[in-house]
Amino acid sequence: MADDASGPVRAAHKAKILEVQQRNEAAHKAAKEKRKAADIKAAILRRAEERK
């Protein structure tokens, strides 16, 4: 199906795929950082509880 696309159409399609990939990677990175921050916060709270 994609093999019959002409040059400009194929280039636009490829650009769109790259755009979506980059957006997905950015979202994944943000989620990973958010999860890491939550883990750090949980560890701090857990240590505070252990000290009581």
C-alpha positions in Angstrom: 0.0 0.0 0.0 2.7 2.5 1.0 4.8 1.4 -2.0 2.5 3.1 -4.5 2.8 6.5 -2.9 4.5 9.2 -4.9 7.6 11.1 -3.6 5.9 14.1 -1.9 3.2 12.0 -0.4 5.7 9.4 0.9 7.9 12.2 2.3 4.9 13.8 4.1 3.8 10.4 5.4 7.3 9.7 6.7 7.5 13.2 8.3 4.2 12.5 10.1 5.4 9.1 11.3 8.6 10.7 12.7 6.5 13.5 14.3 4.3 10.9 16.1 7.3 8.9 17.2 9.0 12.0 18.7 5.8 12.9 20.5 5.4 9.4 21.9 9.0 9.4 23.0 8.6 12.8 24.7 5.4 11.5 26.4 7.2 8.4 27.5 10.1 10.3 28.9 7.8 12.7 30.8 5.9 9.8 32.3 9.1 8.1 33.3 10.4 11.3 35.0 7.0 11.7 36.7 7.1 8.1 38.0 10.7 8.6 39.2 9.7 11.8 41.1 6.8 9.9 42.7 9.1 7.1 43.7 11.6 9.6 45.3 8.7 11.3 47.1 7.4 8.0 48.4 10.9 7.0 49.6 11.3 10.3 51.5 7.9 9.8 53.1 8.6 6.2 54.0 12.0 7.2 55.6 10.2 9.9 57.6 7.7 7.4 58.9 10.5 5.0 59.8 12.2 7.8 61.9 9.1 8.4 64.0 
